Amino acid sequence: MIDRPGLAEFLRNRRRALQPEDVGLPRGRRRRTDGLRREEVASLCHMSVDYYSRLERERGPQPSQRMLASIAQGLHLSLDERDHLFRLAGHNPPPRGSSNEHVGPGLLRVLDRLDDTPAEIVTELGETLRQSPMGVALTGDTTRYTGPARSVGYRWFTDPAARRIHAPEEHPFLTRMYVSGLRGLVTLRGPRSRAAHLAELLLARSEEFRRVWSDHEIGIRPHDVKRFVHPEVGALELNCQRLLDPDQAHLLLVYTAVPGTESHEKLQMLSVIGAQALH
């Protein structure tokens, strides 16, 4: 059963505890609100201001689990806070573990400060959960996929378009890397895991995947330098830094170029192109 007063109080307190800079928003000179405004939270949670406002006023329908997940992410809640939110709203919290898609507030705070840098938060299966604006400019919106295609490794073997952004000479290595990584996850997570299901789908759909899978390679790590081929700025060599959230098996990937190189200049061009695309 929903605890409307408790839910409303919790939402108000969490909103007031957040500052604009905590979520990547400008403060502005005339701000008098203590914490975030309701319209800012509604935007972060991808819902209408009216819907969110009614929750804070102990009104409206019982929020769905999907709505609660959006609220938890928008308010940068920890896993304990997310679970508390679900219980206040009359739902059992989602299970924790490797399949959990709730991005921790620490990773979100870092990502929110990377507007001028390509960055993304991904699951261990290569599913993009969040991207910086420059991340979208570099690889396109990879959060839009659904089903098995959310995994970049699955798309690599089932969608030819997934390979266009990588230099052709990198393709053989990336093929082996994706197969090796998935095999490691199947062993780690077990035969009933999402990784195992993904492997079964690929074994049924891709002859290339079956051939490389049969080699039983393991432990092939990504290169520190990734070579992209962007449709507008051309070839890019970018260093990839990785920040792991061990509690949720999420990775924050940040792509940078060495200053003074051609790739650095092209990355600056891409920031202009990306900004223009948003207007």
MARMAR-36955 format. One record per residue: x negated, y negated, z of N, C-alpha, C, O in turn; residue number from 1; residue in one letter. Coordinates in steps of 0.05 Angstrom, whole numbers. Each point is the difference from the previous one (the first is absolute). Layout:
BEGIN
      nxx      nyy      nzz     caxx     cayy     cazz      cxx      cyy      czz      oxx      oyy      ozz   resi   resn
        X        Y        Z        X        Y        Z        X        Y        Z        X        Y        Z    NUM      A
...
This chain:
BEGIN
      nxx      nyy      nzz     caxx     cayy     cazz      cxx      cyy      czz      oxx      oyy      ozz   resi   resn
      -17       24        0       17      -24        0      -18      -25        0      -20       -1       14      1      M
       28      -19      -30      -15      -24       -2        1      -17       25       22       -3       11      2      I
      -44       -7       -2       -1      -19       23       -3      -28      -12      -22      -10       -4      3      D
       45       -2       -1       -1      -26      -14      -14      -22       16      -17      -14      -11      4      R
       22       11       37      -14      -21       15      -30        6        1      -17      -19       -4      5      P
        9       44        8      -28        7        1      -14       -4      -26      -22      -11       -1      6      G
       35       18      -21      -11       -3      -27       -4      -30       -6      -20       -8      -10      7      L
       41       -8       16       -2      -29       -6      -22      -13       16      -15      -16      -11      8      A
       13       23       37      -21      -11       16      -28        7       -9      -18      -16       -1      9      E
       15       42       -7      -26        9      -10       -8      -14      -25      -23       -9       -3     10      F
       42        6      -16       -6      -14      -25       -8      -29        5      -18      -10      -12     11      L
       33       -3       29       -6      -29        6      -27       -3       12      -16      -17       -8     12      R
        9       35       27      -26       -2       13      -23        6      -19      -20      -14        1     13      N
       23       34      -18      -21        6      -19       -3      -23      -21      -23       -7       -7     14      R
       45       -4       -1       -2      -22      -20      -14      -24       13      -17      -13      -13     15      R
       23        6       37      -12      -23       14      -29        5        7      -15      -19        3     16      R
        7       44       -1      -28        6        7      -18       -2      -24      -25       -2        3     17      A
       36        3      -27      -16       -1      -25       -4      -29       -8       19      -16        0     18      L
      -43        9       -9       -6      -26      -11       -3        3      -31       -6       22       -9     19      Q
       10      -43       -6       -1        2      -29      -26       12      -10        0       16      -19     20      P
      -23      -24       31      -25       11       -8       -3       30        5      -17       13      -12     21      E
       33       -3       31       -1       29        5       11       17      -23       -8       23       -3     22      D
       24      -35      -13       13       15      -22       -7      -12      -27       13        5      -20     23      V
      -34      -22       19       -9      -11      -26       16      -23      -10        0       -5      -24     24      G
       15       -9       41       16      -23       -8      -14      -26        8      -13       -1       21     25      L
       17      -21      -36      -11      -26        8       15      -11       23       25        3        2     26      P
      -38      -17       16       13      -11       24       16      -25       -7       22       -4        9     27      R
      -34      -14      -25       13      -25       -6       -3      -20       23       -4        8       23     28      G
        6      -33      -30       -6      -21       20       24       -6       18       -4       -9       23     29      R
       29       14      -32       23       -8       15       14       23       14       23       -2        8     30      R
      -37       24       -5       13       23       13        4       -5       29      -18       -8       15     31      R
       43       12       -6        7       -3       28       10       26       12        3        3       24     32      R
        2       17      -41       11       25        9      -21       16       15      -24        1       -7     33      T
       32       11       30      -17       17       15       -1       27      -13       19       16        2     34      D
      -41      -10      -16       -1       25      -14       10       -3      -29       -1      -22      -11     35      G
       11       44        0       10       -1      -28       29       -8       -1       15        3       20     36      L
       -7      -15      -42       28       -6       -5       15       25       -9      -13       19      -10     37      R
       39      -18       14       16       23       -9       -3        4      -30       -1       23       -9     38      R
        1      -44       -6       -1        3      -29      -27       11       -9       -2       14      -20     39      E
      -19      -20       36      -27       12       -6        0       30        5      -11       15      -15     40      E
       23       -8       38        1       29        6       17       15      -20       -7       22       -9     41      V
       30      -34        1       17       13      -19      -15        5      -26        3       21      -13     42      A
      -19      -41        4      -15        3      -24      -21       22        2       -4       16      -18     43      S
      -10      -15       41      -20       21        5       12       27        1      -12       20       -8     44      L
       38      -18       16       13       26        3       17        7      -25       12       21       -1     45      C
      -12      -39      -19       14        5      -25       30        4        4       12       19       -9     46      H
        0      -38       24       28        1        5       11      -29        2      -16      -19        1     47      M
       42       16       -2       12      -27        1       -3      -12       28       -2       14       20     48      S
        1      -40      -20       -2      -14       26       25        5       17       -2        4       24     49      V
       25       -3      -38       25        6       15        0       27       14        8        2       23     50      D
      -18       18      -38       -1       27       12      -18        0       25        8       11       21     51      Y
      -32      -22      -24      -19        1       22       11      -17       24       -2        8       23     52      Y
       13      -31      -29       10      -18       21       23       13       16        1       -3       24     53      S
       15       19      -38       22       13       15      -11       21       19       11        5       22     54      R
      -33        8      -29      -12       19       19      -10      -14       25        3       11       22     55      L
      -15      -34      -25      -10      -15       23       23      -11       17       -4       -7       23     56      E
       28        5      -35       24      -10       14       19       22        9       23       -5        7     57      R
      -33       30       -7       15       23        9       25        6      -17       20        8       10     58      E
      -23      -14      -35       23        4      -19       -9       17      -23      -23        8       -3     59      R
       42       -3      -16       -6       14      -24        1       30        3        3       10       22     60      G
       -7        5      -44        1       29        0      -25       12       13      -20      -14        2     61      P
       21       39        5      -24       14        9      -20        1      -22        7       11      -22     62      Q
      -31      -20       26      -20        0      -22       -8       29       -7       -2       17       18     63      P
       -2      -12      -43       -9       26       -9      -29        5        7      -14      -19        8     64      S
        5       44      -10      -28        5        5      -18      -14      -20      -22       -9        7     65      Q
       31        6      -32      -16      -14      -20       -3      -30        8      -21      -11       -2     66      R
       43       -1       12       -1      -28        8      -19       -3       24      -16      -18        1     67      M
       18       37       18      -17       -1       23      -30        2       -7      -17      -13       12     68      L
       11       30      -31      -27        3       -9      -10      -26      -12      -23       -8        5     69      A
       40       -6      -20       -8      -26      -11       -4      -21       21      -19      -16       -1     70      S
       36       17       22       -3      -19       22      -26        5       15      -14      -18        7     71      I
        9       44       -2      -24        7       15      -25       -9      -15      -19      -10       13     72      A
       19       13      -39      -23       -8      -16       -2      -30       -1      -22      -12        3     73      Q
       45       -2       -7       -1      -29       -3       -8      -14       26      -14      -20       -1     74      G
       21       32       24       -8      -12       26      -27       10       10       -8       -6       22     75      L
       -6       22      -39      -27       10        7        1       15       27      -17       -4       17     76      H
       37       22      -15        2       15       25      -20       23        1       -7       11      -21     77      L
       -2       -4       45      -16       23        4       18       25       -2       25       -3       -1     78      S
      -37       27        1       17       24       -2       18        2       25       23        9       -3     79      L
      -33      -15       27       17        1       24       23      -20       -2       22        7        7     80      D
      -28      -31      -17       21      -20       -3       20        9      -22       24       -5        3     81      E
      -34       16      -25       18       10      -20       19       21       11       24       -1       -5     82      R
      -34       20       20       16       21       11       21      -11       19       23        9        1     83      D
      -31      -29       15       19      -13       18       22      -14      -15       23        1        8     84      H
      -30      -14      -31       20      -13      -17       21       20      -10       24       -6        1     85      L
      -34       29      -10       19       20      -11       19       10       22       24        3       -5     86      F
      -35        1       29       17       10       22       21      -21        8       23        7        6     87      R
      -31      -32       -5       19      -22        7       23       -1      -20       23       -6        7     88      L
      -30       13      -33       20       -1      -21       16       25       -2       17        3      -18     89      A
      -22       17       36       16       24        0      -10       22      -19       15       17       -8     90      G
      -41      -18        0      -11       20      -18      -24       14       13      -14      -12       17     91      H
        8       36      -25      -25       13        8      -22      -12      -16        3       -4      -24     92      N
      -26       -1       36      -23      -11      -15      -10       19      -21        3       25        4     93      P
      -15      -35      -25      -12       18      -20      -23       15       12      -12       -9       20     94      P
        6       33      -30      -23       15       11      -26      -14       -5       -3      -14      -20     95      P
      -15       17       39      -27      -11       -4      -18       21      -14        8       24       -1     96      R
      -31      -32       -8      -18       19      -13      -10      -10      -26        4      -24       -7     97      G
      -16       42       -9      -13       -8      -25       20      -10      -21       -7      -15      -18     98      S
       33       23       21       20       -8      -20       13      -26        7       17      -10      -15     99      S
      -24       -1       38       12      -25        9       -8      -24      -18      -24       -2       -6    100      N
       43      -14       -2       -6      -22      -19        1      -27       14       -1      -21      -14    101      E
        5       20       40        0      -26       14      -29      -10        2      -16       13       13    102      H
       11      -36      -25      -27      -11        1       -5      -14       26       16      -16        9    103      V
      -38       23        4       -6      -12       26       -5      -30       -2       -9      -10      -21    104      G
       16       -5       43       -3      -29       -1      -29      -10       -5       -4      -21      -11    105      P
      -16       37       20      -27       -8       -4       -7       -1      -30      -12      -20       -9    106      G
       19       41       -6       -5        0      -29       15      -22      -14      -10      -13      -18    107      L
       35        9       27       16      -21      -12      -12      -28        4        0      -17      -18    108      L
      -10       12       42      -12      -26        5      -24       -5      -18       -4      -22      -10    109      R
      -12       43        6      -23       -3      -18       10       -5      -29      -10      -18      -13    110      V
       29       34        4       10       -3      -28       12      -28       -4       -4      -11      -21    111      L
       18        1       41       13      -26       -3      -20      -22       -4        7      -22      -10    112      D
      -32       26       17      -21      -20       -4      -16        3      -25      -21      -13       -4    113      R
       30       31      -13      -16        6      -24       15       -8      -26        0       15      -20    114      L
       13      -38       21       15       -9      -24      -18       -3      -24        9        3      -23    115      D
      -35      -11       27      -18       -5      -23      -17       23       -6      -20       -3      -15    116      D
       26       27       25      -16       24       -4       17       24       -7       21        3       13    117      T
      -28       13      -33       16       24       -6       -2       19       24      -22        8        8    118      P
       44        0        2        1       18       23       26       16        0       20      -10      -10    119      A
      -20       33       22       24       17        2       -3       18       24      -21        7        9    120      E
       45        1        2        1       19       21       13       25      -11       21       -1      -12    121      I
      -35       24       15        9       25      -13        1       22       21      -14       -1       20    122      V
       31       21      -26        1       24       17      -22       19       -9      -15       -5      -19    123      T
       12       27       34      -21       19       -7        6       14      -27      -18       11      -12    124      E
       43      -12        3        7       11      -26       -2      -21      -23        8        6      -23    125      L
      -19      -29       30       -3      -21      -21       25      -14       -7        4      -10      -22    126      G
       15        8       41       25      -15       -4       -3      -28       10       -7       -4       23    127      E
       11      -16      -41       -4      -28        8       23       -9       17       23        0       -9    128      T
      -29      -10       33       21      -10       18        1      -31       -1       22      -11        1    129      L
      -44       -2       -4       -1      -29       -2      -23       -8      -18      -20       14       -3    130      R
       23      -37      -11      -21      -11      -16       -2      -30        5       20      -14        5    131      Q
      -44        3       -7       -3      -29        0        8      -10      -28        1       15      -19    132      S
        5      -41       16        6      -11      -26      -21        6      -21        6        6      -23    133      P
      -31       -8       31      -22        7      -19       -2       30       -6       -8        8      -21    134      M
       17        7       40        1       29       -5       20        6      -22       -5       17      -17    135      G
       28      -30       17       20        3      -21      -12      -10      -26        5       12      -21    136      V
      -19      -34       21      -12      -11      -24      -20       19      -12       -4        1      -24    137      A
      -10       14       41      -21       19      -10       12       25      -11       -7        8      -23    138      L
       25        5       37        9       27       -8       30        1       -7       10       21       -8    139      T
        4      -44       11       29        1       -4       13        8       27      -13        7       19    140      G
       40       -9      -18       14        7       24        2       30        3       18       12      -13    141      D
      -35        0       29        0       29        3       18        8       24        1       24        7    142      T
       14      -42        5       19        7       20       27        7      -12       18        9       13    143      T
      -15      -13      -39       26        3      -13        8       29       -6       23        6       -6    144      R
      -43       12        8        6       28       -8       16       14       22        0       -7       23    145      Y
       14       28      -32       16       16       18       -6       29       -4      -13        8      -20    146      T
       20        9       40       -4       28       -2      -30        7       -1      -16      -15       10    147      G
        9       38      -22      -28        8       -1      -18      -20      -14      -23       -2        5    148      P
       35      -14      -24      -16      -20      -15      -11      -22       18      -16      -16       -9    149      A
       25       15       34      -12      -20       18      -29        6        4      -16      -18        6    150      R
        8       43       -8      -28        8        4      -17       -6      -25        8        9      -22    151      S
      -29      -24       24      -17       -6      -23      -12       25      -12       -4        2      -24    152      V
       -2       18       42      -10       25      -11       20       15      -17       -7       12      -20    153      G
       32      -13       28       21       13      -16        3      -15      -27        2       13      -21    154      Y
       -2      -40       22        2      -15      -25      -23        5      -19        3        0      -24    155      R
      -27        5       36      -24        4      -16        4       24      -19      -10       -1      -23    156      W
       24       21       31        3       24      -16       27        1      -15        4       18      -17    157      F
       14      -36       22       26        1      -12        8      -24      -17       19        0      -15    158      T
      -34      -22       19        6      -25      -14      -25      -11      -13      -17      -11       14    159      D
       14       13      -40      -25      -10      -14       -6      -29        6      -23       -8        0    160      P
       44       -8        6       -4      -29        6      -17       -4       25      -13      -21        3    161      A
       13       41       15      -14       -3       25      -30       -2       -4      -15       -9       18    162      A
        5       19      -41      -29        1       -5      -11      -25      -14      -24       -4       -1    163      R
       42      -12      -10       -9      -22      -16      -16      -21       15      -17      -14      -12    164      R
       22       11       37      -13      -21       16      -28        8        8      -15      -16       11    165      I
        7       41      -16      -27       10        8      -17        4      -25       10        9      -21    166      H
      -35      -15       23      -19        4      -22        0       30       -9        0       17       18    167      A
        2      -11      -44        1       27       -9      -22       19       11        6       23        6    168      P
      -30      -34       -3      -22       17       10        4        8       29      -13       19       10    169      E
       32      -32        4        6        7       27       21       22        3        3       12       21    170      E
       11       -7      -43       23       19        1       -8       28       10       14       10       18    171      H
      -35        3      -28       -6       27        9       -5        1       31        9       18       13    172      P
      -24      -38       -3       -6       -1       28       26       -4       16        5       15       20    173      F
       12      -34      -28       25       -5       14       18       25        0       14        5       20    174      L
      -13        9      -42       16       25       -1       -9       19       21       16       11       15    175      T
      -42       -6      -13      -11       18       20        5      -10       29        6       15       18    176      R
       -9      -42      -15        4      -12       27       29        4        9        4        7       24    177      M
       15      -12      -41       28        2        8        7       29        8       14        5       19    178      Y
      -24       14      -35        6       28        5      -14        9       26       12       13       17    179      V
      -37      -21      -13      -14        7       24       13      -12       25        3       14       20    180      S
        6      -39      -22       13      -13       22       26       14        8        6        3       24    181      G
       10        4      -44       25       13        5       -4       28       12       14        8       19    182      L
      -34        6      -29       -5       27       11       -8       -3       30        9       16       16    183      R
      -25      -35      -10       -8       -5       28       24       -6       18        1       10       22    184      G
       18      -26      -32       23       -6       15       19       24        4       11        4       21    185      L
       -9       13      -41       16       24        2      -10       18       22       15       11       16    186      V
      -42       -8      -15      -12       16       21        4      -13       27        5       14       20    187      T
       -8      -41      -19        3      -14       26       28        0       10        5        5       24    188      L
       15      -10      -42       27       -4        9       17       25        0       21        2       13    189      R
      -29       18      -29       14       26        1       18        4      -24        5      -18      -16    190      G
        4       43       12       16        8      -23       28      -12       -2       12        1      -21    191      P
       -2      -13       42       26      -12        0       -1      -31       -2       20      -14        4    192      R
      -44        4       -8       -4      -29        0        8      -13      -26        5       14      -20    193      S
       -3      -40       20        5      -15      -25      -23        3      -19        5        1      -25    194      R
      -29        2       35      -23        4      -18        3       27      -15       -5        1      -24    195      A
       14       20       38        4       26      -13       22       -1      -21       -3       12      -21    196      A
       24      -27       28       22       -3      -20      -10      -15      -25        7        8      -22    197      H
      -23      -28       26      -11      -15      -23      -18       18      -17        1       -1      -25    198      L
      -17       18       38      -17       18      -15       16       20      -16       -7        7      -23    199      A
       29        3       35       17       19      -15       12      -13      -25        2       12      -21    200      E
        7      -37       24       11      -15      -23      -20       -3      -22        6        4      -23    201      L
      -30      -11       30      -21       -5      -20       -9       26      -12       -6        1      -24    202      L
        4       21       39       -7       26      -12       21        9      -20       -7       13      -20    203      L
       32      -21       24       21        7      -19        0      -19      -25       10        8      -21    204      A
      -19      -32       24        3      -20      -21      -25       -5      -17        2       -8      -23    205      R
      -26       12       35      -24      -10      -14      -20       23       -4      -10       11       20    206      S
        4       -5      -44      -21       20       -6      -27       -9        9      -16       15       10    207      E
       10      -41      -13      -25      -12        8       -3        4       31      -22        7        9    208      E
       43      -13        5       -1        3       29       -5       29        8      -17        6       17    209      F
       30       13      -30       -4       29        6      -29        8       -5      -12       15       16    210      R
        0      -25      -38      -27        7       -7      -20      -10       21      -17       15        9    211      R
       20      -40       -1      -18      -12       20        5       11       28      -19        4       15    212      V
       44        2       -9        7       12       26      -14       26        3       -8        7       22    213      W
        7        9      -43      -12       26        1      -30       -1        7      -12       20        8    214      S
       -1      -43      -12      -28       -3        7       -5       -1       30      -23        5        9    215      D
       44      -11        6       -1        0       29      -22      -19       11      -14        7       19    216      H
       11      -30      -31      -19      -20       10       13      -15       24       24       -3        2    217      E
      -41       -4       16        9      -14       24      -20      -21        8      -24        2       -5    218      I
       33      -24       18      -18      -20       11      -11      -20      -20      -20      -13        6    219      G
       34        9      -29      -10      -20      -19       11      -27        8       24       -4        1    220      I
      -42      -14        7        8      -26       11        1      -21      -21      -14        1      -21    221      R
       31      -21       25        2      -22      -19      -27      -15       -2      -14       -2       20    222      P
        8       -9      -43      -23      -17       -3        4      -27       14       23      -10        2    223      H
      -44       -2        9        3      -26       13        6      -22      -21       12      -20        7    224      D
      -22       24      -32        5      -19      -21       20       12      -19       -4       22      -11    225      V
       26      -36        6       21        9      -18        0      -17      -25       -4      -24        1    226      K
        8       37      -24       -1      -14      -25       28        0      -12       11       20       -7    227      R
        0      -44        5       26       -5      -11       -1      -11      -28      -20      -12       -8    228      F
       41       16       -7        4      -13      -26       27      -15        1       21       13       -3    229      V
      -23      -39        7       25      -16        3        9       -9      -28      -17       -8      -16    230      H
       43        8       11        9       -7      -27       -5      -29       -8        0       -6      -24    231      P
       -5      -11       44       -4      -29       -7      -28       -9        4      -10      -17      -15    232      E
       -4       27       35      -27      -10        5      -22       20       -7      -23       -6        0    233      V
       31       30       -7      -19       20      -10      -13       16       23       13        5       20    234      G
      -38        4      -25      -14       18       19       -7      -14       26      -10      -23        0    235      A
       14       37       22       -7      -10       26      -14       21       16        8       24        0    236      L
      -30      -31       14      -13       18       19        5      -12       28      -11      -21        6    237      E
       26       36       11        7      -11       26       -8       20       22        4       24       -2    238      L
      -16      -36       23       -5       16       24       25        5       15       17      -18        2    239      N
      -14       42        9       24        7       15       -7        5       29      -15       19        6    240      C
       25      -36       12       -3        4       29       25       14       10       22       -7       -8    241      Q
      -25       25       27       22       15       11        2       -4       30      -20        3       15    242      R
       44       -8       -5        5       -3       28       22       21        7       22       -2      -11    243      L
      -28       21       29       18       22        6       15       -6       26      -12       -8       20    244      L
       38       13      -21       17        1       25        2       30        7       17       13      -12    245      D
      -33       -3       30        0       29        5       26       10       12        6       24       -3    246      P
       10      -41       16       25       10       12       21        7      -21       17       17        5    247      D
      -19      -30      -28       21        4      -21      -12        9      -27       15        2      -19    248      Q
      -41        3       18      -13        9      -25        5      -19      -23        3        8      -23    249      A
       -2      -34       29        3      -21      -20      -28      -13       -5      -16       -2       18    250      H
       12       -5      -43      -25      -14       -8        7      -27      -11       18       -4      -16    251      L
      -34      -16       25        0      -26      -12      -23       -1      -19      -23        2        8    252      L
       28       -5      -34      -21       -2      -21       -3      -29       -9       20      -13       -7    253      L
      -44        3        8       -6      -28       -7      -21        1      -22      -21       12        2    254      V
       28      -26      -24      -18        0      -24      -13      -27       -3       13      -21       -1    255      Y
      -40       21        0      -15      -25       -3      -21        3      -21       -8       22       -7    256      T
       -1      -45       -4      -21        0      -20      -24      -15       11        2      -18       16    257      A
      -26       26      -25      -24      -13        9       -1      -29      -12        3       -3      -24    258      V
       -6      -17       42       -1      -28      -10      -22       -4      -22      -22       11        2    259      P
       30      -26      -22      -19       -6      -22        1       19      -23      -12       -5      -20    260      G
       27       27       24        2       20      -22       23       -7      -18       17      -17        6    261      T
      -17       30      -30       22       -4      -18       27        9       12       21      -12       -5    262      E
      -23       33       20       25       11       13       11      -21       20       24       -2        3    263      S
      -42      -12       10       10      -20       19       14      -23      -14       21       -9        9    264      H
      -32        1      -32       13      -21      -16       27       10      -10       20      -15        0    265      E
      -18       40       -9       25       10      -10       20        3       22       24       -3       -5    266      K
      -32        9       29       18        2       23       12      -27        6       23       -2        8    267      L
      -39      -19      -11       10      -27        4       20       -7      -21       21      -13        5    268      Q
      -26       21      -30       19       -4      -22       26       15        7       22      -10       -5    269      M
      -24       34       15       23       16        7       17      -13       21       25        3        0    270      L
      -38      -17       19       16      -14       21       17      -22      -12       22       -5       10    271      S
      -33       -8      -31       16      -21      -13       23       12      -16       22      -10        1    272      V
      -28       32      -15       21       13      -16       22       11       19       23       -2       -7    273      I
      -31       14       30       19       10       19       17      -22       12       25        4        3    274      G
      -37      -27        3       16      -22       11       20      -11      -20       22       -7        8    275      A
      -30        6      -33       18      -10      -21       23       19       -4       23       -8       -6    276      Q
      -28       35        9       21       20       -4       21       -2       21       22        9       -4    277      A
      -29      -20       28       19       -1       22       17      -25       -2       19       -3       16    278      L
      -24      -14      -35       16      -25       -3       17        1      -25       15      -19       -6    279      H
